[in-house]
Amino acid sequence: MSDSLKTRPFVIPQFTPRDYGSFFLAGALCCTISHGAMTPIDVVKTRIQIDPKYKPFGFVSGTRYLIANEGPAALLTGFGPTAVGYLAQGGAKFAGYEYWKKYFVTIAGDQETAVKYRTAIYLGAASVAEFFADILLTPLEATRIRMVSERGYATGLVSGFTRLASEGGVSQLYAGFIPILCKQIPYAIGQFTVNEFCHELALRNMSEETKRNLSNMSKLSISLGSGIIAGFAAAVLSHPADTLLSQINKGHGPKGSMVYRLTALAKEAGFKGLFAGLGPRMIMTAGLVSSQFLMYGAIKDALGAPPGLEIHKE
């Protein structure tokens, strides 16, 4: 074992059910607040992806066009499903990431092995946590996209969810499950893995004394910068599947298996079409991810929750 790893004892925290409850609550609040606040950007982004009338527009011009034709209230379309969906998904994702990262570190067995395979641990924890979180998110995301893409579809979350469920059943509510996994798992990988490595790079060349004496402003700058970079990565990795998800929930594409439909839609869209709306989504995602990590840390501190398990290379 290297000297840098010997200097710090290998201690795996024993999180209690209350700790995981705090992780869940912090993740739920940070995600529902951030995604709810980003609803106007997401509405414009979704319109650019799926409405032919919005294809020529960028984010600013698309926003102006939407307000001119449907009024300012249209920017909040789908706010209910967004807030509730990401309340459940955010809690499950953040608490799940803490759980699965600890689980995989325990399997590694020692600090040197955990550090050596930390990338695999980050990827595995993010992917498994997101899979279970998406079971909660998918029906509400389908409702949100239908409300955004079809003007007058429903007056709110309950009416939209009820109509979608009654007209299409469980199969329609979960029609986007595979594409949402294709979207959200790369998103989570970018969000958590890139954030972990950005923090590692920022702290690697600091002495222990410097780390202990970091000012609050320095800590904020590291967290904000890491979150923004992680947000850009999450947006780029997940955007093609995000575009396909919007198309699936709009009812586009041929009949057949989900894989066939996704392949056909991807061929039809082409490379340029798959990345339509990436600009506004990168802005949105950078704001989402950075604000989520800042709020997650602050809410955990307020709840008296312990810090997460760190396996950074020194």
C-alpha positions, 0 to 999 in steps of 0.5 A: 500500500502506498504511503499516502494511503497509509497516512489515513485509516481505512474506515467505512462509515456505518450509516444508520437508517436515519442517515439514509433518511437524511440523504433521501430528504436532502436529495429529494429537496435539492432535486425538486427545487432545482428542477422546478425552478428550471421548468421554463427552460425545460419547456422551451427545450422540449418544444425545440426537440419535438415541435416542428414549429420550434426547429428554427429557434434557439433558446431565446427566440423560442422563449419569445415565440412561446410567450407570444403565442401561448402567454407567459403561463405556458413556461410553467407547463408541467411544473406539477409532474416535474416537482413531484417526479424529481422529489421521488427520483432525487431522494432515491438517486442521492440516497441510493448513490450513498448506499451503493458507493458504500456497498461497492467499497465494502466489496473492495475490502481495503482502501488501496483496492477501493481507490484503484477501482474508484471509477468503477465504483462511481459508475456502478453506484450511479447506475444502480441508484439511477435505475431504481430512481427511474422506476419512480420517475418514469410515469411522471416524466411521461405526464410532464412531456405529454402536457408540454407537447400537447397544449390543453392536454390537462390542467395539472398533475392529477388530471394529466396523470389520470388521463394518461393512465386511463387512456394508455394504462401502465404500458403508456406510463412506462413506454419511456422507461428504456429511453429514460434509462438511456438518458438518466443513467449517463446523466447520473454517471456524468453528474456523480463521477465527473463531480467526484473527479473534479473535487479530487483534482482540486484537492489532490495537490493541497496539503492536509493543513490547507484542506483543513483551513479552506475558507467557506468561499474556497469550498463553495468555489470548488463545489460550484466549479465541480458541479458546473463541469459535471452538469456539462458532462451530464448534458452531453452524455444524456442528450440523444436519449433525452431527445428520443424520450421526448419523441416516444412520449409524444407518440412518434415513431413506428410500431414495434419493440422499443429498441426498433422504435428508438433505432428508427427515430434515431436514424430519422433524426440523424446526428444533428437532430439528436443533439437539437436543443443541446445548448439550452439543456447544457445551461439548464443542466449546469445550473441543475447539477451545481445547485443540487450539490450545493443544496444537498450539502447544505441540507445534509448539514442542517439535518445533522447527517454525516458526510458521504464516503470519500475514496479520492486518490491522495 
